[in-house]
Amino acid sequence: MSASTNALVQDARALLVSTRKYQTQLAEGGVTETEITEIETAIAALETQDNAYENSKNARHTKTAAQNEQMANARVLVKKFRTAAKVLFMDDEPKMKEFHVGQAMPRTVREMVNELFYLNETAGRYSETLLTRGIKTADMQALTTCHTQLAQIDGEQEAARLAQLTTRDSMNVAVDDLKMKLFRIRKTAEIVFINDKSILQEFRTTIPHSKSATKTEATGPTETGTNP
C-alpha cells in the first residue's frame, strides 16, 4: 500500500472512532447509521482496490523484466549474424546490406520483433554459407524462437500495462469515494459542534497538513484521485 493510501485509510479509521463516539449528537445533524457503515465499506473497498493495483504493478514489472531479458538475447543474436555476414560477404556490399550490416541496432521491442523476422528469412536464404563461419544450426533455430518469444512477451507486457492503468483508475475512484464520505462527516461535525472546539479537534484529519490539504478542506475532495 502506498504511503498516501495508507494515510487516508488511517485517517478514515480515526474518524470512524470519533463518529461512533459522538454518533448520537451527529445523528441530530443528519448523520445516519448507513453513512457510518458506508465509510467502513469504502475503507474495505479502497484496501481491495489498492491490493489489486499493487498486484497489477508487480505483474507489469515481471513482464517488463522478461521483455528486457529477451531483448538482450535478441541483440546478441542480431550482432552475431551481422558479424558473420560481414566476414563472409566482406567483398559483397549488397549482401552485407541484406543483413543490415552497419545499421543501428533496433531500439524498441516492435523494431526488434520486425528485425528478427526479417533476419530469420534472410539467414534462411544463406544458411549453408552462414554455417561455415561461426553460425550453428542452434543459432538459426534461436532466431525463430527469439522472435516468437519476444512477440509474445511484448503482447503480455502491453496487456499488463493496460491492466495496471485499469486498476489504478479503479483505485482512484475508491479514493475519491472515501474522501467524499469523510468530508461530509467532518463538515457535519463542524455544524453540530460549532461551539465546542475541543470536540472538533477529535474530527481533525490525521493526514499531515499541506497546501493541497488546505484546498481540499475548503472546497471538498477533488474528482481525480491522488494516487499514481
N, C-alpha and C positions, 0 to 999 in steps of 0.2 A: 504494500500500500504506500502511495506517495505521501510525503510529509503534509501536503496541503489537504489531501483527502482524510488522512488520519486526524489532523487538527479539526477538520469540520465534524467528523464523527464524534470526537471527544467533546467538542462544543455542544453538539446536539444532545449527548448523553447528560452533560451537566445541566443543560436547560430543562431536560425532562425531569430531573430531580427537583428543581425549583418549581416547575409547573405542577408536579404531583403534590409538592409541599403546600402550595397555595391554590390548589385546584378549586376549592370552594369559592374563594374570592374571585378567581379568574372566571369561574362559571357565570358570575354576575355580570362580567364584561363580555360574555358571549362565547367563551372557550368551552367547547364540548368535549366529552369523553372520546368521541370519534376523532376529533382533531388531534388529541394527545396520542391515541392509538395509531393514527396515520403517521405521526412522527417516528414512532417505533418501527413501523413498516417501511418508511422511507430510509431509515438508517440501514435496515437489513438489505433493502434493495440496492443501496449505494455500495455496501460491502460486497454484495454479489456481483455487481457490475464492475467494481474495481478489480475483483479477483479475475473476472473474465478478461478484462483489459490486460492485466499483468500476464496472464497465460498467453494471450494472443501476441503480446510484445515479445515474450520469450520464444514463442514458436517462430516468429519472424526472424529473430536473431539467429536461431538454429538454422533456418533455411538460408539466411544470408551467409552464414559461416560455410555451409555446404556449397553454396554457389561460388564463394571466393576460392574454396579449395579446388573446385572443378575448373575454374578459370585459370588457376595456377597450372594445373595439369595440361590444359589446352595450350597455354603459352609455350610450355616445354615442347609439346608435340609440333606446334607450328614452326618453332625455331629449328627443331631437329630436321624437319622435312625441307625447310628453306635452305638450311645449311648443306644438306645432301644435294639438293638441286644446284646450289651454287658451285659445288665441287664437280658434279657430273656434267653440268652444262656451262662451264665457265667460258667456253667459246661460242655459246649459242644463246645470245641475249633474249630472243623471243621465248625460248623455253624457260629461261630464268624468270621472265615476266609472268609466265603461266603459273609459276609457283609463288608469285608476288614477292620475289627476292628484291630487297631494297625498300619495300613498303613498310609503313609503320605498323606495329603490332595492334590488332584490334583492341579498343579500349572498353567498349561496352559489351555486355553479355550478348545482346542481339547481334552486334557486329561479329563477335567471336563465333556464335552459332552459324552464321552465314559463311564465315571463313572456313570453318571445319567442314561444312557441307561441300563447299567448292573444292577445298584441298583434297577431300576424300575422293571426289570424282577425278581430279587432276592426277593424283597419285595412282589411281587405278589404271590410268592410261599408260603410265610409265613404271608400273610395278616391277617388271623384270629388271629394268635398269637400276631402279632405286635399291633393289635387293642386293645389288653388287657393291654398294658403297654405304655401309653402316645402318641401313634400314632393314628391319626384320619383319617377318610376317606378323609378329605380335604388334609391331608399330602400325602396320596397315589396319589391323583389326581395332587397334586402340582409337584410330580416327573415327570409326563408326560408333564405337562405344562412347567415346567422349562427347561426340555430337549429340547422341541420343540422351545421355545423362544430363548434359548441360541444358539442353532444350527443356527437359523435364523439370529440373530443379529451378529453372527460370520461371516456369509456369507456377510451380509450387510457391516460390518466393513472392511472386506477384499476388497470388491468392492470399498468402499470409499477410501481405501489406494491406490489402483491402479489408481483411478480417480485423486487423488492428484498428483501422480507421472506423470501422463499424462499431466495434466495442468501445472505442474512445468516445464516439458520439453518444452512444447509449449511456456511458458513464457520466458524461456532461449533463445529459438530461436528468439523471438521477441527482447530480449535484445541485442543479438549479431547483429541482422539486423540493429537496430538503431545505435549501436556503430560504425558499419562499415560506415554507411552513414555520421555520424558526423566526423569520421576520414578522409574521403575523402574531405569533405568541408574544414576542418582545414588545411590539407596538401596543398590543392589548394590555400588557403589563404596565406600560408607561401611562396608560389611561387609568387603569384600576388603582395603581399605587403612585399616582402623581404627587401625593403629599407625603410619601414615605420613601425617602431616598435610600434608607438602609435596606429595605426590601428590594428596591430596584437594582441595587448592587448585585443581588443574587441572580439577576437576569442578564447581567452583562456578559458579552461574549468572552470566551477564554482564548480566542484566536488573537495573537499579537497585533497591536494596532498598526495600521499603515494607511497611506493615502487612499488606496483602493477600498480599504475597510470603511474609511470615513464616508466615501461616496456611497457605498452600499448601505450604510446606516441611514444616510439622508434620503436616498431615493429608492431603496429596496434592492433586491437581487437583480443582477443583470440577466438577460436572456441567454447569454452564452456562458458555457461552463468555463471554469478557470483551470482545469487540468490540461496538461499537454497531451 
